[in-house]
Structures are given as structure tokens and as C-alpha cells.
Amino acid sequence: MLNKLREQTVFKGNWLLSLLVSVGVWQCSVPVMGQMLLPYTPQLNSEQLEQQGLEVAEEAAQLIRFQQHDLALSRAKLAVQLAPNKYQPWFILGTLYIIKQELEPGVEALEKALVLEPEEVGIKFTLGNAYFQQGKYQQAATALEEGLEIKADVPSAQFDLGNAYFKLGRMAEAIAVYQKAVAQQEEFWPAVNNIGLIKYEQGNISSAIEHWQKALEIDEEQAEPILALGVALYIQGQKEEGLKLGEAALELDSNYGEIQHLKENLWGEKLIKDTQTFFTTPQMQAILAQLEKDS
């Protein structure tokens, strides 16, 4: 399971709103401007422009809340023009770009925000997520570690750090930080799932199975642990049960029938190899063919 700032994936964007709240843009103190009786546009000084920029940033944050991302983006762009020396508009703009998978301008905006407010954990966490998506795993780990040193009890950031450690081959550290995420939020099934992915690569299939079963106890409708469990049971000889689970997983989410999708979600070489074997069975071939026909 991978974590991206996109609305359509479980646990991938839900924490964004809390981060935006944490930067304070929804509570910005914007002075009330008296009604102007004279029929001309007043010349605003830099302080007034800055306050207007924060107000526009707040509007952008509210639009994100209602998933109006295109409208929010236009407001965020205006906000950084009005208040270029405030970190909130840059943070919101960068986050919006990341949501829209425009990583390069997103990282650029977030880095500007971090220069303006080096201790803001929300920026560090979002940058860590973005660096990961760019394949810059060490930079991702560093940003997330710095953020967690300031605010340790953020399960989504702990999860992202675990993923960075995973890609860096630091498996023991990845497991430890996934466990911290679960300790903070017991329902955080993706962290439990990813411990299973690591255990499988380490050859501890029984432990992997236990973790995927635990993930399904938290949420029985998640395709990823269902498929992983199905593959593991099939490889261990429980073929009928494994095939049933494989079919159920792909009915829930056909994307998991694509090997590339599995790789993107941190499935390792051993599990990928066994999944490819699993997919060559007549039963799974029939299911995959039907899914392709229906798509």
C-alpha cells in the first residue's frame, strides 16, 4: 500500500484537511474593511494586500474541503501573488499541485513554504510524501523524520516514513515505524498490510498471513490484503481458499489484477513472482479476461 495525496484512495488524502487546519489558514485573522463610500478603488498598502492574500488562501482551503480542486488552485495562485512572504498560500498551492499529481511545481511551492516557515510540520510531511512520489526516498525520509521530531503522533506521516524506509531497504526500521502508526491509530490497516509485505519478502509467510488477516479484521473490504492473503494461501497449498480470495479481491478492485499496480503499492519481488504464478491459473485467467472484457 502506497500513500499519495489523492482523494480516490483510502488513507491517501484524508489527513490533508487536518494539515491545512494546522497551518491556521482557516482561522486567519483578516481585518474587516469598512465599506467605501467614494466611487473609486482604494490603493491598498502591502499589509492590506497580504491580509487579502491570506483571506484568499483561506478560500482555497475551504474549496479543497469540498474537493473543488481546480477552483482552489486558481485561488491559491492568486494568494501567493498577494502574500508571497507568507507560508500558508505556498503550502496550499504546493499541496494542491501534489493532489493533482503535478509533482515538480508542487515540490517547488512547498520548498518555498518551508523556507518561510522551517518548523511547520505540515509542510515537512507533505514534502516527504511528494519526494517519495518523485523517487527521492532519502529526501522523503529526511523530511518526514524532521517533521516527526517536532510532532511525533501523526500516523499518516509515520506510514509515509515506513514506506520510505521500505524503498531504502531499511526493513527493520520500516516495521518499527509502521507499528508506531498502528499504535497511534489501531484502525490504520495499510500499515498492518505493509508489515505483511515485508514479512513475505523475508520468507516469513506465516507472519505475513497473520498481518493480512489482521488488516482484514480492521476492514474486510480492502482488496489488497485480500489478494495478498489469497496468493499466500495458494502458494502454501490452500488452493481453493486462495482462489476464492483472489476472485473476491479483483471484484472489489480490478486494478489489483495489474502487476504494475502491485509494484506501485510496494509489493516485492517474491510476492510479485508468486502472484504472477497465481494469475496463470485457469480460474484467475478467466476472471482477468472477464474484467478486461467489462472494462
ZADO-1210 file (C-alpha; in nm, 4 decimals, padded with zeros to 6 digits):
<atoms>
<atom x="00.0000" y="00.0000" z="00.0000" code="MET" pos="1"/>
<atom x="00.1308" y="00.3368" z="-00.1061" code="LEU" pos="2"/>
<atom x="00.0273" y="00.6760" z="00.0235" code="ASN" pos="3"/>
<atom x="-00.0483" y="00.9532" z="-00.2245" code="LYS" pos="4"/>
<atom x="-00.2272" y="01.2790" z="-00.1766" code="LEU" pos="5"/>
<atom x="-00.5170" y="01.1825" z="-00.3961" code="ARG" pos="6"/>
<atom x="-00.8785" y="01.1760" z="-00.2958" code="GLU" pos="7"/>
<atom x="-00.9720" y="00.8428" z="-00.4510" code="GLN" pos="8"/>
<atom x="-00.7559" y="00.6182" z="-00.2365" code="THR" pos="9"/>
<atom x="-00.8130" y="00.5162" z="00.1230" code="VAL" pos="10"/>
<atom x="-00.5826" y="00.6852" z="00.3767" code="PHE" pos="11"/>
<atom x="-00.4125" y="00.8808" z="00.0999" code="LYS" pos="12"/>
<atom x="-00.5683" y="01.2200" z="00.1312" code="GLY" pos="13"/>
<atom x="-00.7827" y="01.2213" z="00.4421" code="ASN" pos="14"/>
<atom x="-00.5126" y="01.3810" z="00.6577" code="TRP" pos="15"/>
<atom x="-00.4670" y="01.6772" z="00.4230" code="LEU" pos="16"/>
<atom x="-00.7512" y="01.8741" z="00.5762" code="LEU" pos="17"/>
<atom x="-00.6055" y="01.8403" z="00.9255" code="SER" pos="18"/>
<atom x="-00.2723" y="01.9650" z="00.7958" code="LEU" pos="19"/>
<atom x="-00.4351" y="02.2704" z="00.6415" code="LEU" pos="20"/>
<atom x="-00.6132" y="02.3367" z="00.9676" code="VAL" pos="21"/>
<atom x="-00.2812" y="02.3060" z="01.1492" code="SER" pos="22"/>
<atom x="-00.1244" y="02.5865" z="00.9453" code="VAL" pos="23"/>
<atom x="-00.4017" y="02.8150" z="01.0599" code="GLY" pos="24"/>
<atom x="-00.5230" y="02.9417" z="00.7245" code="VAL" pos="25"/>
<atom x="-00.8838" y="02.8657" z="00.8144" code="TRP" pos="26"/>
<atom x="-00.8519" y="03.0810" z="01.1219" code="GLN" pos="27"/>
<atom x="-00.6616" y="03.3698" z="00.9701" code="CYS" pos="28"/>
<atom x="-00.7430" y="03.6990" z="01.1364" code="SER" pos="29"/>
<atom x="-00.8478" y="03.9158" z="00.8447" code="VAL" pos="30"/>
<atom x="-00.9451" y="04.2714" z="00.9350" code="PRO" pos="31"/>
<atom x="-01.2898" y="04.3865" z="00.8332" code="VAL" pos="32"/>
<atom x="-01.2632" y="04.6571" z="00.5709" code="MET" pos="33"/>
<atom x="-01.5206" y="04.9299" z="00.6035" code="GLY" pos="34"/>
<atom x="-01.7498" y="04.9999" z="00.3113" code="GLN" pos="35"/>
<atom x="-01.6027" y="05.2580" z="00.0781" code="MET" pos="36"/>
<atom x="-01.8450" y="05.5371" z="00.0002" code="LEU" pos="37"/>
<atom x="-01.6326" y="05.7043" z="-00.2638" code="LEU" pos="38"/>
<atom x="-01.6653" y="05.5701" z="-00.6199" code="PRO" pos="39"/>
<atom x="-01.3035" y="05.4722" z="-00.6679" code="TYR" pos="40"/>
<atom x="-01.0813" y="05.1747" z="-00.5920" code="THR" pos="41"/>
<atom x="-00.8605" y="05.2475" z="-00.2921" code="PRO" pos="42"/>
<atom x="-00.4871" y="05.1898" z="-00.3125" code="GLN" pos="43"/>
<atom x="-00.4044" y="04.9075" z="-00.0731" code="LEU" pos="44"/>
<atom x="-00.0761" y="04.9016" z="00.1121" code="ASN" pos="45"/>
<atom x="00.1415" y="04.5923" z="00.1368" code="SER" pos="46"/>
<atom x="-00.0038" y="04.4871" z="00.4708" code="GLU" pos="47"/>
<atom x="-00.3590" y="04.5041" z="00.3380" code="GLN" pos="48"/>
<atom x="-00.2600" y="04.3078" z="00.0272" code="LEU" pos="49"/>
<atom x="-00.1002" y="04.0449" z="00.2459" code="GLU" pos="50"/>
<atom x="-00.4137" y="04.0152" z="00.4563" code="GLN" pos="51"/>
<atom x="-00.6193" y="03.9773" z="00.1408" code="GLN" pos="52"/>
<atom x="-00.3813" y="03.7066" z="00.0284" code="GLY" pos="53"/>
<atom x="-00.4386" y="03.5142" z="00.3497" code="LEU" pos="54"/>
<atom x="-00.8124" y="03.5543" z="00.3052" code="GLU" pos="55"/>
<atom x="-00.7900" y="03.4153" z="-00.0477" code="VAL" pos="56"/>
<atom x="-00.5751" y="03.1288" z="00.0850" code="ALA" pos="57"/>
<atom x="-00.8482" y="03.0520" z="00.3340" code="GLU" pos="58"/>
<atom x="-01.0998" y="03.0394" z="00.0486" code="GLU" pos="59"/>
<atom x="-00.8730" y="02.7955" z="-00.1359" code="ALA" pos="60"/>
<atom x="-00.8515" y="02.5748" z="00.1723" code="ALA" pos="61"/>
<atom x="-01.2300" y="02.5698" z="00.2001" code="GLN" pos="62"/>
<atom x="-01.2588" y="02.4722" z="-00.1664" code="LEU" pos="63"/>
<atom x="-01.0209" y="02.1804" z="-00.1045" code="ILE" pos="64"/>
<atom x="-01.2522" y="02.0702" z="00.1724" code="ARG" pos="65"/>
<atom x="-01.5287" y="02.0371" z="-00.0869" code="PHE" pos="66"/>
<atom x="-01.2918" y="01.8795" z="-00.3416" code="GLN" pos="67"/>
<atom x="-01.3160" y="02.1784" z="-00.5755" code="GLN" pos="68"/>
<atom x="-00.9502" y="02.1463" z="-00.6662" code="HIS" pos="69"/>
<atom x="-00.9438" y="02.3475" z="-00.9890" code="ASP" pos="70"/>
<atom x="-01.1163" y="02.6439" z="-00.8264" code="LEU" pos="71"/>
<atom x="-00.8923" y="02.6084" z="-00.5233" code="ALA" pos="72"/>
<atom x="-00.5840" y="02.6126" z="-00.7443" code="LEU" pos="73"/>
<atom x="-00.6777" y="02.9426" z="-00.9072" code="SER" pos="74"/>
<atom x="-00.7399" y="03.0977" z="-00.5642" code="ARG" pos="75"/>
<atom x="-00.4103" y="02.9620" z="-00.4302" code="ALA" pos="76"/>
<atom x="-00.2195" y="03.1092" z="-00.7252" code="LYS" pos="77"/>
<atom x="-00.3744" y="03.4483" z="-00.6530" code="LEU" pos="78"/>
<atom x="-00.2979" y="03.4121" z="-00.2832" code="ALA" pos="79"/>
<atom x="00.0746" y="03.3655" z="-00.3404" code="VAL" pos="80"/>
<atom x="00.0792" y="03.6789" z="-00.5570" code="GLN" pos="81"/>
<atom x="-00.0903" y="03.8823" z="-00.2851" code="LEU" pos="82"/>
<atom x="00.1038" y="03.7341" z="00.0079" code="ALA" pos="83"/>
<atom x="00.4312" y="03.5946" z="-00.1291" code="PRO" pos="84"/>
<atom x="00.6052" y="03.6258" z="00.2071" code="ASN" pos="85"/>
<atom x="00.3516" y="03.4149" z="00.3977" code="LYS" pos="86"/>
<atom x="00.3961" y="03.0413" z="00.4038" code="TYR" pos="87"/>
<atom x="00.0267" y="02.9446" z="00.4103" code="GLN" pos="88"/>
<atom x="-00.0515" y="03.0298" z="00.0438" code="PRO" pos="89"/>
<atom x="00.2591" y="02.8473" z="-00.0774" code="TRP" pos="90"/>
<atom x="00.1739" y="02.5450" z="00.1365" code="PHE" pos="91"/>
<atom x="-00.1790" y="02.5286" z="-00.0009" code="ILE" pos="92"/>
<atom x="-00.0622" y="02.5812" z="-00.3583" code="LEU" pos="93"/>
<atom x="00.2016" y="02.3110" z="-00.3288" code="GLY" pos="94"/>
<atom x="-00.0391" y="02.0655" z="-00.1718" code="THR" pos="95"/>
<atom x="-00.2915" y="02.1230" z="-00.4497" code="LEU" pos="96"/>
<atom x="-00.0295" y="02.0522" z="-00.7123" code="TYR" pos="97"/>
<atom x="00.0608" y="01.7276" z="-00.5341" code="ILE" pos="98"/>
<atom x="-00.3054" y="01.6241" z="-00.5209" code="ILE" pos="99"/>
<atom x="-00.3256" y="01.6839" z="-00.8953" code="LYS" pos="100"/>
<atom x="-00.0045" y="01.4798" z="-00.9400" code="GLN" pos="101"/>
<atom x="00.1884" y="01.7805" z="-01.0696" code="GLU" pos="102"/>
<atom x="00.4873" y="01.6966" z="-00.8561" code="LEU" pos="103"/>
<atom x="00.7554" y="01.9370" z="-00.9778" code="GLU" pos="104"/>
<atom x="00.5620" y="02.2633" z="-00.9248" code="PRO" pos="105"/>
<atom x="00.4182" y="02.1151" z="-00.6068" code="GLY" pos="106"/>
<atom x="00.7592" y="02.0484" z="-00.4566" code="VAL" pos="107"/>
<atom x="00.8824" y="02.3914" z="-00.5664" code="GLU" pos="108"/>
<atom x="00.5928" y="02.5645" z="-00.3893" code="ALA" pos="109"/>
<atom x="00.6316" y="02.3516" z="-00.0769" code="LEU" pos="110"/>
<atom x="01.0028" y="02.4221" z="-00.0590" code="GLU" pos="111"/>
<atom x="00.9258" y="02.7954" z="-00.0738" code="LYS" pos="112"/>
<atom x="00.6770" y="02.7488" z="00.2089" code="ALA" pos="113"/>
<atom x="00.9396" y="02.5666" z="00.4144" code="LEU" pos="114"/>
<atom x="01.1900" y="02.8490" z="00.3680" code="VAL" pos="115"/>
<atom x="00.9295" y="03.0884" z="00.5081" code="LEU" pos="116"/>
<atom x="00.8351" y="02.8594" z="00.7991" code="GLU" pos="117"/>
<atom x="01.1097" y="02.5986" z="00.8578" code="PRO" pos="118"/>
<atom x="00.9425" y="02.4413" z="01.1620" code="GLU" pos="119"/>
<atom x="00.5974" y="02.3822" z="01.0107" code="GLU" pos="120"/>
<atom x="00.5419" y="02.0080" z="01.0320" code="VAL" pos="121"/>
<atom x="00.2605" y="02.0021" z="00.7758" code="GLY" pos="122"/>
<atom x="00.4973" y="02.1262" z="00.5069" code="ILE" pos="123"/>
<atom x="00.7611" y="01.8688" z="00.6018" code="LYS" pos="124"/>
<atom x="00.5090" y="01.5847" z="00.5935" code="PHE" pos="125"/>
<atom x="00.3640" y="01.6881" z="00.2582" code="THR" pos="126"/>
<atom x="00.7110" y="01.7380" z="00.1118" code="LEU" pos="127"/>
<atom x="00.8101" y="01.3929" z="00.2341" code="GLY" pos="128"/>
<atom x="00.5118" y="01.2431" z="00.0557" code="ASN" pos="129"/>
<atom x="00.5950" y="01.4353" z="-00.2630" code="ALA" pos="130"/>
<atom x="00.9645" y="01.3423" z="-00.2561" code="TYR" pos="131"/>
<atom x="00.8617" y="00.9773" z="-00.2222" code="PHE" pos="132"/>
<atom x="00.6437" y="01.0011" z="-00.5303" code="GLN" pos="133"/>
<atom x="00.9395" y="01.1505" z="-00.7168" code="GLN" pos="134"/>
<atom x="01.1514" y="00.8518" z="-00.6173" code="GLY" pos="135"/>
<atom x="01.3681" y="01.0630" z="-00.3869" code="LYS" pos="136"/>
<atom x="01.3424" y="00.8211" z="-00.0975" code="TYR" pos="137"/>
<atom x="01.6252" y="00.9551" z="00.1185" code="GLN" pos="138"/>
<atom x="01.4935" y="01.3118" z="00.0892" code="GLN" pos="139"/>
<atom x="01.1488" y="01.1813" z="00.1734" code="ALA" pos="140"/>
<atom x="01.2799" y="01.0035" z="00.4829" code="ALA" pos="141"/>
<atom x="01.4717" y="01.3106" z="00.5978" code="THR" pos="142"/>
<atom x="01.1728" y="01.5449" z="00.5622" code="ALA" pos="143"/>
<atom x="00.9423" y="01.3034" z="00.7431" code="LEU" pos="144"/>
<atom x="01.1942" y="01.2363" z="01.0210" code="GLU" pos="145"/>
<atom x="01.2340" y="01.6098" z="01.0786" code="GLU" pos="146"/>
<atom x="00.8578" y="01.6553" z="01.0946" code="GLY" pos="147"/>
<atom x="00.8089" y="01.3648" z="01.3331" code="LEU" pos="148"/>
<atom x="01.0780" y="01.5021" z="01.5626" code="GLU" pos="149"/>
<atom x="00.8539" y="01.8049" z="01.6070" code="ILE" pos="150"/>
<atom x="00.5192" y="01.6238" z="01.6119" code="LYS" pos="151"/>
<atom x="00.5501" y="01.2516" z="01.6680" code="ALA" pos="152"/>
<atom x="00.1871" y="01.1404" z="01.6857" code="ASP" pos="153"/>
<atom x="00.0872" y="01.1595" z="01.3167" code="VAL" pos="154"/>
<atom x="00.0104" y="00.8070" z="01.1872" code="PRO" pos="155"/>
<atom x="-00.0068" y="00.9071" z="00.8198" code="SER" pos="156"/>
<atom x="00.3410" y="01.0611" z="00.8380" code="ALA" pos="157"/>
<atom x="00.4731" y="00.7563" z="01.0240" code="GLN" pos="158"/>
<atom x="00.3246" y="00.5409" z="00.7484" code="PHE" pos="159"/>
<atom x="00.4932" y="00.7504" z="00.4793" code="ASP" pos="160"/>
<atom x="00.8235" y="00.7227" z="00.6644" code="LEU" pos="161"/>
<atom x="00.7800" y="00.3467" z="00.6817" code="GLY" pos="162"/>
<atom x="00.7285" y="00.3408" z="00.3050" code="ASN" pos="163"/>
<atom x="01.0458" y="00.5448" z="00.2529" code="ALA" pos="164"/>
<atom x="01.2438" y="00.3068" z="00.4738" code="TYR" pos="165"/>
<atom x="01.0875" y="00.0172" z="00.2789" code="PHE" pos="166"/>
<atom x="01.2186" y="00.1542" z="-00.0512" code="LYS" pos="167"/>
<atom x="01.5593" y="00.2227" z="00.1051" code="LEU" pos="168"/>
<atom x="01.5822" y="-00.1399" z="00.2180" code="GLY" pos="169"/>
<atom x="01.5717" y="-00.0447" z="00.5862" code="ARG" pos="170"/>
<atom x="01.3153" y="-00.3125" z="00.6661" code="MET" pos="171"/>
<atom x="01.3518" y="-00.3328" z="01.0439" code="ALA" pos="172"/>
<atom x="01.3074" y="00.0432" z="01.0707" code="GLU" pos="173"/>
<atom x="01.0102" y="00.0292" z="00.8355" code="ALA" pos="174"/>
<atom x="00.8369" y="-00.2316" z="01.0514" code="ILE" pos="175"/>
<atom x="00.9078" y="-00.0301" z="01.3662" code="ALA" pos="176"/>
<atom x="00.7566" y="00.2884" z="01.2274" code="VAL" pos="177"/>
<atom x="00.4546" y="00.1037" z="01.0834" code="TYR" pos="178"/>
<atom x="00.3978" y="-00.0379" z="01.4303" code="GLN" pos="179"/>
<atom x="00.4104" y="00.3142" z="01.5745" code="LYS" pos="180"/>
<atom x="00.1425" y="00.4205" z="01.3252" code="ALA" pos="181"/>
<atom x="-00.0817" y="00.1331" z="01.4330" code="VAL" pos="182"/>
<atom x="-00.0189" y="00.2112" z="01.7996" code="ALA" pos="183"/>
<atom x="-00.1386" y="00.5659" z="01.7346" code="GLN" pos="184"/>
<atom x="-00.4360" y="00.4562" z="01.5233" code="GLN" pos="185"/>
<atom x="-00.5473" y="00.0960" z="01.5660" code="GLU" pos="186"/>
<atom x="-00.7670" y="00.1068" z="01.2538" code="GLU" pos="187"/>
<atom x="-00.4751" y="00.2000" z="01.0287" code="PHE" pos="188"/>
<atom x="-00.4885" y="-00.1168" z="00.8202" code="TRP" pos="189"/>
<atom x="-00.2413" y="-00.0051" z="00.5471" code="PRO" pos="190"/>
<atom x="00.0450" y="-00.0093" z="00.7995" code="ALA" pos="191"/>
<atom x="-00.0505" y="-00.3603" z="00.9107" code="VAL" pos="192"/>
<atom x="-00.0754" y="-00.4633" z="00.5457" code="ASN" pos="193"/>
<atom x="00.2714" y="-00.3323" z="00.4657" code="ASN" pos="194"/>
<atom x="00.4289" y="-00.5197" z="00.7542" code="ILE" pos="195"/>
<atom x="00.2858" y="-00.8277" z="00.5846" code="GLY" pos="196"/>
<atom x="00.4526" y="-00.7275" z="00.2576" code="LEU" pos="197"/>
<atom x="00.7898" y="-00.7068" z="00.4315" code="ILE" pos="198"/>
<atom x="00.7429" y="-01.0346" z="00.6177" code="LYS" pos="199"/>
<atom x="00.6641" y="-01.2110" z="00.2902" code="TYR" pos="200"/>
<atom x="00.9820" y="-01.0821" z="00.1269" code="GLU" pos="201"/>
<atom x="01.1764" y="-01.2017" z="00.4311" code="GLN" pos="202"/>
<atom x="01.0370" y="-01.5505" z="00.3803" code="GLY" pos="203"/>
<atom x="00.8145" y="-01.5414" z="00.6890" code="ASN" pos="204"/>
<atom x="00.4919" y="-01.6303" z="00.5082" code="ILE" pos="205"/>
<atom x="00.3046" y="-01.7321" z="00.8219" code="SER" pos="206"/>
<atom x="00.3680" y="-01.3900" z="00.9788" code="SER" pos="207"/>
<atom x="00.2670" y="-01.2203" z="00.6539" code="ALA" pos="208"/>
<atom x="-00.0599" y="-01.4141" z="00.6562" code="ILE" pos="209"/>
<atom x="-00.1249" y="-01.3123" z="01.0164" code="GLU" pos="210"/>
<atom x="-00.0764" y="-00.9462" z="00.9313" code="HIS" pos="211"/>
<atom x="-00.3038" y="-00.9578" z="00.6271" code="TRP" pos="212"/>
<atom x="-00.5687" y="-01.1356" z="00.8330" code="GLN" pos="213"/>
<atom x="-00.5335" y="-00.8639" z="01.0959" code="LYS" pos="214"/>
<atom x="-00.5690" y="-00.5945" z="00.8285" code="ALA" pos="215"/>
<atom x="-00.8916" y="-00.7602" z="00.7137" code="LEU" pos="216"/>
<atom x="-01.0210" y="-00.7741" z="01.0690" code="GLU" pos="217"/>
<atom x="-00.9909" y="-00.3955" z="01.0631" code="ILE" pos="218"/>
<atom x="-01.1509" y="-00.3581" z="00.7189" code="ASP" pos="219"/>
<atom x="-01.2744" y="-00.6698" z="00.5435" code="GLU" pos="220"/>
<atom x="-01.3480" y="-00.4848" z="00.2177" code="GLU" pos="221"/>
<atom x="-00.9902" y="-00.3974" z="00.1232" code="GLN" pos="222"/>
<atom x="-00.8773" y="-00.5663" z="-00.1979" code="ALA" pos="223"/>
<atom x="-00.5027" y="-00.5508" z="-00.1327" code="GLU" pos="224"/>
<atom x="-00.4772" y="-00.7676" z="00.1794" code="PRO" pos="225"/>
<atom x="-00.7451" y="-01.0000" z="00.0386" code="ILE" pos="226"/>
<atom x="-00.5398" y="-01.0635" z="-00.2747" code="LEU" pos="227"/>
<atom x="-00.2118" y="-01.0911" z="-00.0845" code="ALA" pos="228"/>
<atom x="-00.3691" y="-01.3411" z="00.1545" code="LEU" pos="229"/>
<atom x="-00.5143" y="-01.5356" z="-00.1368" code="GLY" pos="230"/>
<atom x="-00.1761" y="-01.5618" z="-00.3073" code="VAL" pos="231"/>
<atom x="-00.0033" y="-01.6692" z="00.0152" code="ALA" pos="232"/>
<atom x="-00.2618" y="-01.9374" z="00.0925" code="LEU" pos="233"/>
<atom x="-00.2470" y="-02.0672" z="-00.2651" code="TYR" pos="234"/>
<atom x="00.1333" y="-02.0935" z="-00.2523" code="ILE" pos="235"/>
<atom x="00.1078" y="-02.2803" z="00.0768" code="GLN" pos="236"/>
<atom x="-00.1268" y="-02.5361" z="-00.0771" code="GLY" pos="237"/>
<atom x="-00.4646" y="-02.3981" z="00.0242" code="GLN" pos="238"/>
<atom x="-00.5502" y="-02.3534" z="-00.3419" code="LYS" pos="239"/>
<atom x="-00.9297" y="-02.3430" z="-00.3280" code="GLU" pos="240"/>
<atom x="-00.9398" y="-02.0839" z="-00.0489" code="GLU" pos="241"/>
<atom x="-00.6680" y="-01.8809" z="-00.2186" code="GLY" pos="242"/>
<atom x="-00.8549" y="-01.8694" z="-00.5487" code="LEU" pos="243"/>
<atom x="-01.1759" y="-01.7625" z="-00.3756" code="LYS" pos="244"/>
<atom x="-00.9955" y="-01.4748" z="-00.2119" code="LEU" pos="245"/>
<atom x="-00.8263" y="-01.3777" z="-00.5375" code="GLY" pos="246"/>
<atom x="-01.1602" y="-01.3582" z="-00.7139" code="GLU" pos="247"/>
<atom x="-01.3109" y="-01.1564" z="-00.4299" code="ALA" pos="248"/>
<atom x="-01.0200" y="-00.9114" z="-00.4347" code="ALA" pos="249"/>
<atom x="-01.0447" y="-00.8409" z="-00.8066" code="LEU" pos="250"/>
<atom x="-01.4211" y="-00.7984" z="-00.7838" code="GLU" pos="251"/>
<atom x="-01.3578" y="-00.5279" z="-00.5246" code="LEU" pos="252"/>
<atom x="-01.0833" y="-00.3550" z="-00.7221" code="ASP" pos="253"/>
<atom x="-00.9784" y="-00.4746" z="-01.0663" code="SER" pos="254"/>
<atom x="-00.6641" y="-00.2573" z="-01.0526" code="ASN" pos="255"/>
<atom x="-00.5043" y="-00.5294" z="-00.8419" code="TYR" pos="256"/>
<atom x="-00.5089" y="-00.7533" z="-01.1476" code="GLY" pos="257"/>
<atom x="-00.2321" y="-00.5339" z="-01.2922" code="GLU" pos="258"/>
<atom x="00.1210" y="-00.6291" z="-01.1901" code="ILE" pos="259"/>
<atom x="00.2394" y="-00.2704" z="-01.2322" code="GLN" pos="260"/>
<atom x="-00.0239" y="-00.1555" z="-00.9835" code="HIS" pos="261"/>
<atom x="00.1034" y="-00.4091" z="-00.7322" code="LEU" pos="262"/>
<atom x="00.4606" y="-00.2876" z="-00.7791" code="LYS" pos="263"/>
<atom x="00.3466" y="00.0711" z="-00.7257" code="GLU" pos="264"/>
<atom x="00.1940" y="-00.0407" z="-00.3969" code="ASN" pos="265"/>
<atom x="00.5271" y="-00.1795" z="-00.2726" code="LEU" pos="266"/>
<atom x="00.4746" y="-00.5472" z="-00.3489" code="TRP" pos="267"/>
<atom x="00.8181" y="-00.7055" z="-00.3505" code="GLY" pos="268"/>
<atom x="00.9833" y="-00.9455" z="-00.5920" code="GLU" pos="269"/>
<atom x="00.8862" y="-01.2685" z="-00.4143" code="LYS" pos="270"/>
<atom x="00.5219" y="-01.1722" z="-00.3795" code="LEU" pos="271"/>
<atom x="00.5084" y="-01.0440" z="-00.7380" code="ILE" pos="272"/>
<atom x="00.6564" y="-01.3700" z="-00.8660" code="LYS" pos="273"/>
<atom x="00.4057" y="-01.5769" z="-00.6687" code="ASP" pos="274"/>
<atom x="00.1199" y="-01.3514" z="-00.7801" code="THR" pos="275"/>
<atom x="00.2184" y="-01.3994" z="-01.1436" code="GLN" pos="276"/>
<atom x="00.2039" y="-01.7754" z="-01.0880" code="THR" pos="277"/>
<atom x="-00.1317" y="-01.7320" z="-00.9170" code="PHE" pos="278"/>
<atom x="-00.2669" y="-01.5286" z="-01.2103" code="PHE" pos="279"/>
<atom x="-00.1722" y="-01.8037" z="-01.4595" code="THR" pos="280"/>
<atom x="-00.4210" y="-02.0499" z="-01.3082" code="THR" pos="281"/>
<atom x="-00.7275" y="-02.1156" z="-01.5274" code="PRO" pos="282"/>
<atom x="-00.9621" y="-01.9745" z="-01.2651" code="GLN" pos="283"/>
<atom x="-00.7765" y="-01.6458" z="-01.2326" code="MET" pos="284"/>
<atom x="-00.7191" y="-01.6229" z="-01.6083" code="GLN" pos="285"/>
<atom x="-01.0953" y="-01.6456" z="-01.6591" code="ALA" pos="286"/>
<atom x="-01.1572" y="-01.3721" z="-01.4027" code="ILE" pos="287"/>
<atom x="-00.8921" y="-01.1443" z="-01.5529" code="LEU" pos="288"/>
<atom x="-01.0318" y="-01.1986" z="-01.9021" code="ALA" pos="289"/>
<atom x="-01.3820" y="-01.1101" z="-01.7835" code="GLN" pos="290"/>
<atom x="-01.2570" y="-00.7979" z="-01.6094" code="LEU" pos="291"/>
<atom x="-01.0771" y="-00.6895" z="-01.9251" code="GLU" pos="292"/>
<atom x="-01.3933" y="-00.7517" z="-02.1278" code="LYS" pos="293"/>
<atom x="-01.6015" y="-00.5477" z="-01.8839" code="ASP" pos="294"/>
<atom x="-01.3587" y="-00.2562" z="-01.8732" code="SER" pos="295"/>
</atoms>
